[in-house]
Amino acid sequence: MICVISPFTGLAGDMLLAALLDAGAPREPVRTAIASSGLTGWDLHVESLLTHGLTAARAHVAVTDHATSRRAAELIAMAGRVEPAPVAARAVAALRAIAEAEGRLHGAAPDRVHLHELGGHDTLVDIVGVCAALHALDVSTVYCGALPLGTGTVRTAHGLLPCPAPATAELLKGARTTGSDLTGETVTPTAAALLKAVDARFEPPPEFRLRVTGYGAGTRSLPDRPNVAVVHLGEPADTGPRALVVLETNLDDVTGEVLGHVVAELLAAGALDAWISPVTMKKGRPAHVLHVLAAPEHAGRLGELVLAETGSLGLREYPVHRTALARETETVDVLGFPVRRKRGPHGAKPEHDDVVAAARELGLPARVVAAIAAGR
């Protein structure tokens, strides 16, 4: 699935979350992912509102713990506990980006950075919620239009600062931006960090079949236009062979824990697929080959990730062609529990994580839940 973000009046974490929920991201997996962080004293409310003739969703985090200042390391540790693993990897990447930006600005190590405005419940809820929604929607690639930057000042714990806030400006390095006639903060650090974590492409998307559009409203009311971010979800229009690359490296001194971690990191960083094959190397040593399927423009970055995480001294790269059939993700009800399934031209397959979660709650074998979800 392709996600195209249109930041009509700007972008904030809660706006993006609301837009994804409005586009059909199932709410229960999103709430479950947030809860798996161990965060307590919160609730996520989503309401529908009419603004300037447009119906949009608004996400609101109700909290009973009103602490707004925490160390970045605390939030990163909580995000690291999130399930499933690809959601945790993206959420951790977003929070690390914030910590590193704040650390560079204040001359502090990222793990010692104290977050002020970004240290509250809503930051973790927005970040984990967006990552979980993208995962639930089976989004593989995110595109984003030029981000409109407001003028004037923004009030922070350090006093009045120019817009965009310094942390936002740091996080937006390399992003496409444009001027705006709006004053105040139009792009938040949370939104900027999320775009960095999902490796958003600031370029025109390829041709795709539009499936659904979602509108997420911000808390600010504008006199002459709806304050919304828009997301379009669809499938690539070209189902013919596509030129890709495969990266490979042989590993005989890496633990299973590290291998599993690297695969999760690669998928979160934009790899189209990643897998491990057992092999026997010279002198009869048991080993593994790590394979990564990637778009050519991402090969360099993903290759660097493999080398850094595994300590390998070399990497192979060769071209391949992949034919991808059209598919869509839908959600079905299985005895009161939502289960996603991917439907293609030759059948439908339920998402295993959803099947296992529903089976655990229902007290049924996973194969029975899978059969119900598949319509058999």
RAQUI-V759042 format. One record per residue. RES is the residue in one small letter. PHI is phi in radians with two decimals (999 if undefined). PSI is psi in degrees with one decimal (* if undefined). Layout:
BEGIN
res	phi	psi
RES	PHI	PSI
RES	PHI	PSI
END
This chain:
BEGIN
res	phi	psi
m	999	139.1
i	-1.79	137.8
c	-2.05	124.4
v	-2.00	118.7
i	-1.69	127.9
s	-1.97	100.8
p	-1.42	77.2
f	-0.95	-51.2
t	-2.02	7.1
g	2.32	-166.0
l	-2.69	132.4
a	-2.32	161.0
g	-1.03	-42.8
d	-1.23	-30.9
m	-1.16	-43.5
l	-1.16	-42.3
l	-1.05	-46.2
a	-1.08	-41.3
a	-1.12	-40.8
l	-1.17	-38.7
l	-1.16	-39.0
d	-1.15	-28.1
a	-1.44	-1.4
g	2.02	4.0
a	-1.07	126.4
p	-1.15	132.2
r	-1.25	-34.6
e	-1.14	-46.2
p	-1.06	-32.0
v	-1.16	-47.9
r	-1.11	-39.6
t	-1.11	-41.4
a	-1.10	-43.2
i	-1.10	-44.5
a	-1.11	-31.3
s	-1.18	-12.1
s	-1.27	-16.6
g	1.60	-0.2
l	-1.16	133.3
t	-2.14	168.4
g	1.28	36.8
w	-2.49	160.3
d	-2.65	141.5
l	-1.81	118.3
h	-1.93	136.9
v	-2.17	121.7
e	-2.10	156.5
s	-1.79	135.4
l	-2.42	158.6
l	-1.89	120.7
t	-2.30	118.1
h	0.90	42.9
g	1.39	4.3
l	-2.03	129.0
t	-1.49	128.0
a	-2.43	164.2
a	-1.73	146.2
r	-2.21	128.6
a	-1.73	131.1
h	-2.30	131.8
v	-1.76	113.0
a	-1.58	129.6
v	-2.21	149.0
t	-1.88	-15.3
d	-1.78	110.4
h	-1.72	19.8
a	-1.14	128.3
t	-1.99	0.8
s	-2.27	119.4
r	-2.48	159.6
r	-1.27	145.2
a	-1.04	-37.0
a	-1.04	-33.8
e	-1.16	-45.9
l	-1.17	-38.3
i	-1.11	-41.8
a	-1.09	-40.3
m	-1.16	-42.0
a	-1.11	-32.6
g	-1.16	-18.8
r	-1.54	-4.8
v	-1.17	144.8
e	-2.12	144.0
p	-1.33	168.2
a	-1.02	-41.6
p	-1.07	-31.9
v	-1.19	-43.3
a	-1.06	-42.7
a	-1.07	-43.1
r	-1.22	-40.6
a	-1.12	-42.5
v	-1.10	-41.9
a	-1.06	-40.1
a	-1.15	-45.1
l	-1.19	-36.3
r	-1.13	-38.1
a	-1.07	-42.7
i	-1.09	-46.8
a	-1.07	-41.5
e	-1.19	-39.0
a	-1.13	-46.6
e	-1.13	-37.9
g	-1.11	-41.9
r	-1.13	-37.0
l	-1.25	-34.6
h	-1.88	5.0
g	1.16	39.3
a	-2.25	154.0
a	-1.16	140.8
p	-0.93	-38.8
d	-1.31	-7.4
r	-1.90	1.8
v	-1.17	135.2
h	-1.81	116.9
l	-1.51	133.8
h	-1.74	-86.8
e	-1.06	-26.0
l	-1.68	8.9
g	-1.66	5.3
g	-1.58	178.8
h	-1.00	-40.3
d	-1.11	-30.8
t	-1.09	-49.4
l	-1.16	-40.7
v	-1.09	-46.5
d	-1.10	-45.6
i	-1.19	-52.1
v	-1.12	-39.3
g	-1.06	-45.6
v	-1.12	-45.2
c	-1.10	-39.2
a	-1.20	-38.4
a	-1.14	-43.5
l	-1.08	-40.1
h	-1.14	-44.0
a	-1.12	-32.4
l	-1.47	-1.6
d	1.05	42.5
v	-1.42	124.9
s	-1.75	-28.7
t	-2.43	135.9
v	-2.02	130.0
y	-2.00	148.7
c	-2.43	136.8
g	-1.29	174.2
a	-1.05	134.1
l	-1.52	122.1
p	-1.32	125.4
l	-1.76	124.9
g	-1.31	171.2
t	-2.01	175.5
g	1.62	-143.4
t	-2.29	164.1
v	-2.31	137.9
r	-1.53	128.7
t	-2.29	178.6
a	-1.12	-18.8
h	-1.69	7.3
g	1.82	-164.7
l	-1.31	132.3
l	-2.27	155.8
p	-1.25	152.4
c	-1.61	140.1
p	-1.21	154.2
a	-0.99	147.1
p	-0.93	-39.3
a	-1.13	-40.0
t	-1.11	-45.8
a	-1.04	-39.7
e	-1.11	-42.9
l	-1.26	-24.1
l	-1.56	5.5
k	-0.99	126.0
g	1.61	-11.2
a	-1.47	156.3
r	-1.45	129.8
t	-2.30	165.0
t	-2.59	159.8
g	-1.25	163.7
s	-2.51	150.7
d	-1.51	2.0
l	-1.49	144.6
t	-1.71	156.6
g	1.53	-172.7
e	-1.34	118.5
t	-1.88	-21.1
v	-2.22	125.8
t	-1.62	158.6
p	-1.04	-35.8
t	-1.07	-46.5
a	-1.10	-43.4
a	-1.09	-40.1
a	-1.18	-37.8
l	-1.11	-42.6
l	-1.08	-37.7
k	-1.20	-41.5
a	-1.17	-33.7
v	-1.61	6.1
d	0.98	48.0
a	-1.07	139.5
r	-1.70	125.1
f	-1.67	67.4
e	-2.65	161.4
p	-1.07	136.2
p	-1.25	159.2
p	-1.26	172.6
e	-1.02	134.6
f	-2.59	156.6
r	-1.51	111.1
l	-1.20	126.0
r	-1.79	-43.9
v	-2.78	153.8
t	-2.20	137.3
g	-2.14	146.7
y	-2.12	126.7
g	-2.05	121.8
a	-1.59	144.4
g	-1.57	175.0
t	-1.41	-19.8
r	-1.39	136.9
s	-1.78	127.7
l	-1.87	143.8
p	-1.29	-26.0
d	-2.14	3.9
r	-2.83	155.9
p	-1.27	135.5
n	-1.56	85.9
v	-2.38	154.1
a	-1.92	143.8
v	-2.07	137.1
v	-2.14	137.1
h	-1.99	131.1
l	-2.03	138.8
g	-2.91	177.7
e	-1.89	145.4
p	-0.95	135.1
a	-1.30	-29.7
d	-1.56	112.1
t	-1.79	8.2
g	-1.38	-179.9
p	-1.02	136.2
r	-2.12	135.6
a	-1.32	121.2
l	-2.27	179.6
v	-2.26	152.4
v	-2.02	129.4
l	-1.80	139.6
e	-2.46	148.0
t	-2.62	142.4
n	-1.54	135.6
l	-2.33	118.8
d	-2.11	6.8
d	-2.37	28.7
v	-2.08	133.5
t	-1.27	161.7
g	-1.07	-35.9
e	-1.09	-42.5
v	-1.18	-41.2
l	-1.04	-46.0
g	-1.08	-39.9
h	-1.12	-42.9
v	-1.13	-41.5
v	-1.05	-45.2
a	-1.09	-41.4
e	-1.14	-40.1
l	-1.13	-44.1
l	-1.12	-40.1
a	-1.19	-26.8
a	-1.52	1.8
g	1.94	4.9
a	-1.12	140.4
l	-1.27	-28.6
d	-2.87	157.2
a	-2.64	136.3
w	-2.67	168.1
i	-2.24	134.5
s	-2.07	132.7
p	-1.34	138.4
v	-2.47	168.5
t	-2.00	122.1
m	-1.65	-173.0
k	-1.02	152.2
k	1.10	20.4
g	1.27	17.6
r	-1.34	129.0
p	-1.22	141.2
a	-2.72	-175.7
h	-2.35	151.0
v	-1.92	124.9
l	-1.62	123.5
h	-1.98	141.4
v	-2.33	124.0
l	-1.71	126.4
a	-2.59	157.2
a	-1.22	145.0
p	-0.95	-36.9
e	-1.23	-13.8
h	-1.80	-3.5
a	-1.05	-44.5
g	-1.07	-47.3
r	-1.15	-42.7
l	-1.21	-35.1
g	-1.09	-41.2
e	-1.09	-37.7
l	-1.11	-43.9
v	-1.04	-48.1
l	-1.13	-40.0
a	-1.20	-40.1
e	-1.38	-31.6
t	-1.73	-21.5
g	1.35	10.0
s	-1.11	151.8
l	-1.72	1.4
g	-2.82	163.6
l	-2.61	135.5
r	-1.73	150.0
e	-2.48	130.9
y	-2.54	151.4
p	-1.39	146.7
v	-2.44	166.3
h	-2.13	134.2
r	-2.11	135.2
t	-1.83	119.7
a	-1.94	121.2
l	-1.36	154.8
a	-1.09	138.4
r	-2.61	161.2
e	-2.50	152.8
t	-1.82	129.5
e	-2.25	161.3
t	-2.03	129.5
v	-2.04	155.9
d	-1.64	124.8
v	-2.06	96.9
l	0.92	41.1
g	1.64	-0.3
f	-2.07	134.5
p	-1.34	133.5
v	-2.30	123.0
r	-1.35	146.2
r	-2.47	144.8
k	-1.71	122.8
r	-1.93	127.9
g	-2.08	-172.6
p	-1.19	-16.5
h	-2.06	14.8
g	2.55	-177.3
a	-2.28	145.3
k	-2.30	123.3
p	-1.21	150.8
e	-1.27	126.4
h	-1.07	-41.4
d	-1.04	-41.9
d	-1.19	-39.1
v	-1.07	-45.8
v	-1.12	-43.4
a	-1.09	-43.9
a	-1.18	-40.6
a	-1.09	-39.0
r	-1.12	-42.4
e	-1.26	-34.6
l	-1.51	-14.5
g	1.25	31.1
l	-2.03	155.7
p	-1.08	144.9
a	-1.06	-34.5
r	-1.15	-30.5
v	-1.24	-44.5
v	-1.10	-41.0
a	-1.09	-39.4
a	-1.16	-40.7
i	-1.12	-44.9
a	-1.13	-33.3
a	-1.39	-9.2
g	1.43	20.3
r	-1.57	*
END
